[in-house]
Amino acid sequence: MIHALAAIPDEDTIVHLGRCAVKNPALVGTVIDVLRDMESPRAARLARRLEREVFTGT
């Protein structure tokens, strides 16, 4: 389902993916990959933020 959402690169989808990653830490890696593939500046910023949170705990 996460990969299917990547086909809809709008603001609502990006926010939804971010919330899914926060609520379900097991999905963070997949969400980051999908956000990177979206080719959206906002999605890229969110992917970087999620990476920081995962790898540094901040």
QUIQUI-V496288 format. One record per backbone hydrogen bond with DSSP energy under -1.0 kcal/mol. CO is the residue of the C=O (numbers start at 1). NH is the residue of the N-H. If there is no record, write none. Layout:
# QUIQUI-V496288
((CO;NH) (CO;NH))
This chain:
# QUIQUI-V496288
((1;5) (4;7) (5;8) (8;10) (10;14) (11;15) (12;16) (13;17) (14;18) (15;19) (16;20) (17;21) (18;22) (19;23) (20;24) (24;27) (25;28) (27;31) (28;32) (29;33) (30;34) (31;35) (32;36) (33;37) (36;39) (40;44) (41;45) (42;46) (43;47) (44;48) (45;49) (46;50) (47;51) (48;52) (49;53) (50;54) (51;55) (52;56))
